[in-house]
Amino acid sequence: MRSTATDPTSRSAAFTRSLTTTGYAACALAALWLASLGVLQWSVVRFRFSIVLTLTMAALGLGLWLWRRTQIRSAPPWLVPVVLLASVAITWAVPLFSYLRGGTLTAALTVLTVVGVGAAGLLAAPTAARSGAAYLLAVLGHLVTAAIATIGDPAPRIDVWVTLQQASDALARGENFYDMSWTDSPGIQDAFTYLPWTTVLLAPGRWLGGDVRWAIAFWSVVLFAGVWALARPVRGDAPSDPCATALRAAVPVTVLVVAPGTLTQIDQAWTEPLLAAGLVWWAVLVRRGHAWWAIVPLALVCASKQHLALLLPLLLLWRPFGARRAFATGALTGVLIAPWFLASPSDFVHDTITLLVGFHPIRFANTWYLWFLNEHGITLPFWVTGLVVLGALGVAAWLISRRQPAIDELLRWFAFVLLAANLVNKQAFYNQFWLSAALVAISLAVPALARENDAGDVRVSRAGDVTAEPRAGSARPATGS
């Protein structure tokens, strides 16, 4: 879905054979995107084997993409508009779970329709101005949709929203929200299952606007701004004109804003946009040679949700970030969560670890764990699910260590590991799968390197740049972040 200029004569024959640059890969990605997000909208709140199968096919497709290192350099001009229009059609046609009713629901869906149709029109024949306008339309449309959902449904009946609201109030009073019971929660009554910085980063929405969803909308805009920054070329990137740069930013943002199920995610106060915002700004800082500063947004999101710890072993092996920064991220994460842990170690461990490990399966989590349980009455032992997660993590770690990929491929490895973990989880829902999809979309914003070489030895400079030194018969040296 991105277009960049490359010089075919500068690539080795081996490199040319190893990468597919035709539009077929882009069409396959678009089809998997629509199928996955479409069934995810349908998945709230129902379990179907077809949903599990579709998400598994998406994981296999992503794995094949990563294994073959397929590069999407071009796409048919109609593809992005078709994805946007199809996303709007799916949003209207597929059952959508929302607490919005009547006019407010229609208004929110109408805004998403305007964004999808308007962006499709602008990107059908993109210029720098049209791509920028599509990007701004999407950002504004998301804010309007978030406002409609927040005002139109002031008290969603979901424990996520209740606990975030009341934890924010507790933080303002200086109380420990790991030692509280929640009032009128339709689910969890006496635990705060997130890590503490979810509350810290979302509480201003509650304090200033009365609802944490205002803060989630803010972090969504931070995410979109990060995609724009990620799309801008840096030293070592292929030449990129203003149109290509704007288009690389517009495509991920527009498809994310109108992705099927977006309205449900906003309404339910799911926090994954906060995590995506931190990860995209980590990527921006690393690309710009500020890898030590990149520890800050990464540690903040690691101190917000537990499963992001899965990414640290991958970063430990990726030399542009490296072991020292990975350990520093872990240390800073520990410092960030220490006040709550030290206030009551037993409550903290119970809420963030013990409760989740022993929590009962949710029957409409569309995962293989629930398929075995719902369809066959089999409770998969922990070692089986752990084997799948460690297997995906191990494959990713091995190939990252061996290849030292560019940052766009690394973001897709993040998505793959999280997706594999979700597929065997007993509590994975739309929002967890959305984060994997968002990381894939974000990776498309990264410009191509000026010269590419998959046969060289990779070295890392003090600034964190990757330098590929060719072996005999390979392409010329390549530099990039």
C-alpha positions in Angstrom: 0.0 0.0 0.0 3.0 2.3 -0.1 4.8 3.5 -3.2 8.5 4.3 -3.2 11.1 4.7 -5.9 13.8 2.0 -6.2 16.6 1.4 -8.6 16.3 -2.3 -9.8 19.9 -2.3 -10.9 21.1 -1.7 -7.3 19.7 -4.9 -6.0 21.4 -8.3 -6.2 19.8 -11.2 -8.0 19.4 -13.0 -4.7 17.6 -10.1 -3.2 15.3 -9.8 -6.1 14.4 -13.5 -5.9 13.8 -13.3 -2.1 11.3 -10.5 -2.3 7.9 -10.2 -4.0 7.2 -6.7 -5.1 4.0 -7.2 -7.2 0.6 -5.9 -6.3 -0.6 -9.4 -5.4 0.9 -9.1 -1.9 -0.9 -5.8 -1.3 -4.2 -7.4 -2.5 -3.7 -10.4 -0.2 -3.0 -8.1 2.8 -6.1 -6.0 2.0 -8.2 -9.2 1.9 -6.9 -10.5 5.2 -7.3 -7.0 6.8 -11.0 -6.8 5.8 -11.7 -10.4 6.7 -10.0 -10.2 10.1 -11.5 -6.9 11.2 -14.9 -7.9 9.8 -15.1 -11.0 11.9 -13.7 -9.2 14.9 -16.6 -6.7 14.7 -18.9 -9.7 14.6 -17.1 -11.4 17.5 -18.4 -8.9 20.1 -20.1 -10.6 21.9 -20.3 -14.1 20.3 -18.1 -17.1 19.7 -17.9 -18.8 16.3 -15.4 -21.3 15.0 -15.4 -19.4 11.7 -14.0 -16.3 13.6 -11.2 -18.3 15.1 -10.4 -19.9 11.8 -10.3 -16.5 10.0 -8.0 -15.0 12.7 -5.8 -18.1 12.4 -5.5 -17.6 8.7 -4.5 -14.0 9.3 -1.8 -15.2 11.6 -0.5 -17.7 9.1 -0.6 -15.0 6.4 1.4 -12.7 8.5 3.8 -15.4 9.3 4.3 -16.2 5.6 4.8 -12.5 4.9 7.5 -12.3 7.5 9.2 -15.6 6.5 9.4 -14.6 2.9 10.2 -11.0 3.7 7.8 -9.8 1.0 8.1 -6.1 0.3 4.9 -4.2 -0.6 6.3 -1.5 -2.8 3.2 -0.8 -5.0 -0.5 -1.5 -5.1 -3.2 -1.1 -7.7 -4.5 2.5 -7.5 -8.0 1.2 -6.7 -6.9 -0.9 -3.7 -6.9 1.6 -0.9 -10.2 3.2 -1.9 -11.8 -0.3 -2.1 -10.5 -1.1 1.4 -11.9 2.1 2.9 -15.3 1.7 1.2 -15.5 -2.0 2.1 -14.7 -1.1 5.7 -17.6 1.3 5.8 -19.9 -1.4 4.2 -18.8 -4.0 6.7 -19.4 -1.6 9.6 -23.0 -1.1 8.5 -23.7 -4.7 7.5 -22.1 -6.8 10.2 -23.7 -6.9 13.7 -22.1 -4.2 15.7 -22.0 -4.2 19.5 -22.6 -0.7 21.0 -24.5 0.9 23.9 -25.3 3.8 21.6 -28.9 3.8 20.4 -31.1 5.7 17.9 -29.8 9.0 16.7 -26.4 8.9 18.4 -25.6 5.5 16.8 -26.7 6.7 13.4 -24.6 9.9 13.9 -21.5 8.0 14.8 -21.9 5.6 11.9 -22.5 8.5 9.5 -19.3 10.2 10.6 -17.3 7.0 9.9 -19.0 6.8 6.6 -18.1 10.3 5.7 -14.5 9.6 6.6 -14.3 6.4 4.6 -16.0 7.7 1.5 -14.2 11.0 1.7 -10.8 9.5 2.2 -11.5 7.0 -0.6 -12.2 9.8 -3.0 -9.1 11.7 -2.0 -6.8 8.7 -2.2 -8.2 7.5 -5.5 -5.8 9.8 -7.3 -3.5 10.9 -4.5 -1.4 14.0 -4.4 0.5 15.4 -1.4 -2.4 17.8 -0.7 -5.1 15.1 -1.1 -3.2 12.6 1.0 -2.8 15.2 3.7 -6.4 16.1 3.5 -7.4 12.4 3.9 -5.1 12.1 6.9 -6.7 15.2 8.5 -10.2 14.1 7.7 -9.5 10.8 9.4 -8.1 12.4 12.5 -11.0 14.8 12.8 -13.5 12.1 12.1 -12.1 10.0 14.8 -12.3 12.8 17.3 -15.9 13.5 16.4 -16.8 9.8 16.6 -15.2 9.6 20.0 -17.1 12.7 21.2 -20.4 11.2 20.0 -19.7 7.9 21.7 -18.6 9.5 25.0 -21.5 12.0 25.2 -24.1 9.6 23.8 -23.2 6.8 26.1 -22.0 8.4 29.4 -21.9 5.2 31.4 -21.2 2.0 29.4 -21.9 -1.2 31.2 -18.5 -2.7 31.1 -16.0 -3.3 33.9 -13.1 -1.8 32.0 -14.8 1.7 32.0 -16.0 1.4 35.6 -12.6 0.4 36.9 -10.7 3.0 34.9 -13.1 5.8 36.1 -12.9 4.8 39.7 -9.2 4.1 39.7 -8.7 7.6 38.3 -10.7 9.1 41.2 -8.7 7.0 43.6 -5.4 8.3 42.1 -6.7 11.9 42.5 -7.3 11.2 46.2 -3.9 9.5 46.6 -5.4 6.1 47.3 -4.1 2.7 46.2 -6.5 1.4 43.5 -5.1 -2.1 43.9 -6.8 -2.2 47.3 -10.3 -1.2 46.3 -13.7 -2.7 45.3 -15.6 -1.1 42.5 -19.1 0.3 42.7 -21.7 -0.9 40.1 -19.2 -2.9 38.1 -20.9 -5.5 35.8 -17.8 -7.7 35.8 -14.7 -7.6 38.1 -15.6 -6.2 41.5 -12.5 -6.1 43.6 -9.4 -6.0 41.3 -7.6 -3.6 39.0 -6.2 -5.9 36.4 -4.1 -3.4 34.4 -0.6 -2.2 35.4 -0.7 1.2 37.1 0.3 3.6 34.3 -2.9 2.8 32.4 -4.6 4.8 35.1 -1.9 7.5 35.3 -2.0 8.1 31.5 -5.8 8.0 31.2 -6.8 9.8 34.5 -6.6 13.3 33.0 -9.6 12.4 30.8 -11.6 11.7 33.9 -10.3 14.7 35.8 -10.7 17.3 33.1 -13.7 15.9 31.1 -15.4 13.5 33.4 -14.5 10.4 31.3 -11.3 8.4 30.6 -12.4 8.0 27.0 -11.5 11.6 26.4 -7.9 10.6 27.2 -8.1 7.6 25.0 -9.1 9.9 22.2 -6.2 12.1 23.0 -3.8 9.1 22.8 -5.3 8.1 19.5 -4.4 11.5 18.1 -0.9 11.0 19.5 -0.8 7.6 17.7 -1.9 9.3 14.4 0.7 12.0 14.8 3.3 9.3 15.4 2.4 7.6 12.1 2.9 10.9 10.3 6.3 11.3 11.9 7.2 7.7 11.1 6.4 8.2 7.4 8.9 11.1 7.1 12.2 10.0 5.5 15.4 10.0 7.5 19.0 9.5 6.5 19.4 6.2 4.7 15.9 6.1 3.3 15.0 5.9 -0.3 14.2 9.2 -2.0 10.6 10.2 -1.3 8.6 13.0 -2.7 6.0 14.9 -0.6 3.1 12.8 -2.2 4.7 9.5 -1.2 5.4 10.7 2.3 1.9 11.9 2.9 0.4 8.8 1.3 2.4 6.5 3.6 0.9 8.4 6.6 -2.6 8.7 5.2 -3.2 5.0 4.4 -2.5 3.5 7.8 -4.4 6.2 9.7 -7.5 6.2 7.4 -7.8 2.4 7.4 -7.5 2.4 11.2 -10.1 5.1 11.8 -12.7 3.3 9.7 -11.7 -0.3 10.6 -14.7 -2.4 11.3 -15.4 -2.5 15.1 -13.8 0.9 15.8 -17.0 2.3 17.3 -17.2 -0.6 19.7 -13.6 -0.1 20.8 -14.3 3.6 21.5 -17.5 2.9 23.3 -16.0 0.2 25.5 -13.0 2.3 26.6 -10.6 -0.3 25.5 -7.1 1.0 26.0 -5.0 -0.4 23.1 -4.7 2.9 21.3 -2.6 4.1 24.2 -0.3 1.1 23.7 -0.1 1.7 20.0 0.8 5.3 20.6 3.7 4.4 22.8 5.0 1.8 20.3 4.8 4.1 17.3 6.7 6.9 19.1 9.3 4.3 20.2 9.7 3.5 16.5 9.9 7.2 15.5 12.7 7.9 18.1 14.7 4.9 17.1 14.5 5.8 13.4 15.7 9.3 14.2 18.7 8.1 16.1 17.3 8.7 19.6 17.2 5.1 20.7 17.9 5.9 24.4 15.0 8.4 24.5 12.9 5.7 22.9 13.1 3.8 26.2 10.7 6.3 27.7 7.5 5.7 25.6 8.3 2.0 25.6 8.6 1.8 29.4 5.4 3.8 29.8 3.4 1.3 27.8 5.1 -1.7 29.4 4.1 -0.2 32.7 0.5 0.0 31.4 -0.2 -3.6 30.3 1.4 -6.8 31.1 1.6 -8.7 27.8 3.9 -6.1 26.2 6.7 -7.8 28.2 6.7 -10.3 25.4 8.3 -7.7 23.1 11.4 -7.1 25.3 13.2 -10.3 24.4 12.9 -9.4 20.7 14.3 -5.9 21.4 17.1 -7.4 23.4 18.3 -9.2 20.2 17.6 -6.4 17.8 21.0 -4.5 17.7 19.7 -1.0 16.9 18.0 -1.1 20.3 20.1 -3.8 22.0 20.5 -5.5 25.3 21.5 -2.4 27.3 18.4 -0.5 26.2 16.1 -3.5 26.7 17.4 -4.0 30.2 17.1 -0.2 30.8 13.5 -0.4 29.6 12.8 -3.2 32.1 14.4 -1.3 34.9 12.5 1.9 34.1 9.3 -0.1 33.9 10.1 -1.5 37.4 10.7 2.0 38.7 7.4 3.2 37.3 5.3 0.5 38.9 7.3 0.3 42.1 5.1 2.8 44.2 2.0 0.7 43.8 3.9 -2.6 44.3 5.6 -1.4 47.4 2.3 0.1 48.8 0.8 -3.4 48.9 2.7 -6.3 47.2 0.0 -8.9 47.8 -2.8 -6.8 46.3 -0.6 -5.8 43.3 0.4 -9.4 42.6 -3.2 -10.6 43.1 -4.7 -8.1 40.7 -2.2 -8.1 37.9 -1.0 -11.7 37.9 -2.7 -14.2 40.1 -6.3 -13.2 39.3 -5.6 -13.3 35.5 -3.9 -16.6 35.6 -6.8 -18.2 37.5 -9.6 -16.2 35.9 -12.3 -18.3 34.3 -12.5 -18.4 30.5 -14.8 -16.0 28.8 -17.1 -18.0 26.5 -17.0 -15.4 23.7 -13.2 -15.1 23.5 -12.6 -16.3 19.9 -9.5 -18.3 20.5 -8.4 -21.9 20.2 -8.6 -22.3 24.0 -12.3 -21.5 23.9 -12.9 -23.7 20.9 -11.5 -26.7 22.7 -13.5 -25.7 25.8 -16.8 -24.7 24.1 -16.9 -27.4 21.4 -15.2 -30.4 23.1 -15.2 -29.6 26.9 -11.4 -29.8 27.0 -9.4 -27.3 29.1 -6.1 -26.9 27.5 -3.3 -27.2 30.1 -1.1 -24.2 30.6 2.0 -25.9 29.1 0.2 -26.3 25.8 -0.7 -22.6 25.5 2.7 -21.7 26.8 4.3 -23.8 24.2 2.5 -22.0 21.4 3.5 -18.6 22.8 7.1 -19.5 23.4 7.3 -21.2 20.0 6.1 -18.0 18.3 8.4 -15.9 20.4 11.3 -18.3 19.8 10.9 -18.2 16.0 10.6 -14.4 16.0 13.7 -14.0 18.3 15.8 -16.4 16.1 14.9 -14.6 12.8 15.3 -11.2 14.3 18.7 -12.1 15.7 19.8 -13.6 12.4 18.3 -11.0 10.0 18.5 -7.8 12.0 15.5 -6.5 10.0 14.4 -2.9 9.4 12.0 -1.4 11.8 8.9 -2.0 9.7 9.5 -5.8 9.7 10.3 -5.6 13.4 6.8 -4.0 14.0 5.2 -6.9 12.1 7.1 -9.4 14.3 5.6 -7.6 17.3 2.2 -8.1 15.8 2.8 -11.8 15.0 4.0 -12.6 18.6 1.0 -10.8 20.1 -1.4 -12.4 17.7 -0.1 -15.9 18.4 -0.5 -15.3 22.1 -4.0 -14.0 21.6 -5.1 -17.1 19.6 -4.4 -19.4 22.6 -5.6 -17.0 25.3 -8.7 -17.6 27.3 -9.5 -13.8 27.5 -8.6 -12.3 24.1 -11.1 -10.0 22.5 -11.4 -7.4 19.8 -9.1 -4.9 21.4 -6.1 -7.3 21.8 -6.4 -8.5 18.2 -6.8 -4.8 17.1 -3.3 -4.0 18.5 -1.7 -6.6 16.2 -3.6 -5.2 13.2 -2.6 -1.7 14.2 1.1 -2.6 14.3 0.8 -4.1 10.8 -0.8 -1.0 9.5 1.7 1.3 11.2 4.6 -0.7 9.7 3.4 0.4 6.2 4.2 4.0 7.0 8.0 3.3 7.3 9.9 4.4 4.2 12.0 1.9 2.3 15.8 1.9 2.7 17.8 3.6 -0.1 19.6 0.3 -0.9 18.6 -3.1 0.5 20.6 -6.2 1.0 19.5 -9.4 2.6 22.9 -11.1 2.2 25.1 -8.8 4.2 26.4 -8.9 7.7 24.7 -6.2 9.9 26.6 -3.9 12.1 25.2 -1.1 14.3 26.8 2.3 14.8 26.8 4.2 18.1 23.9 6.3 16.8 21.8 3.1 16.5 21.9 2.9 12.7 22.1 -0.4 10.9 24.9 -0.9 8.3 24.7 -3.9 6.1 28.1 -4.9 4.8 27.8 -7.1 1.7 29.3 -10.4 1.1 30.8 -11.3 -2.2 28.4 -10.9 -5.0 25.8 -9.0 -3.0 24.5 -5.5 -3.3 26.3 -2.3 -2.2 26.2 -1.4 1.5 22.9 -0.2 2.9 22.3 2.2 5.7 19.2 3.0 7.6 17.7 2.8 11.1 
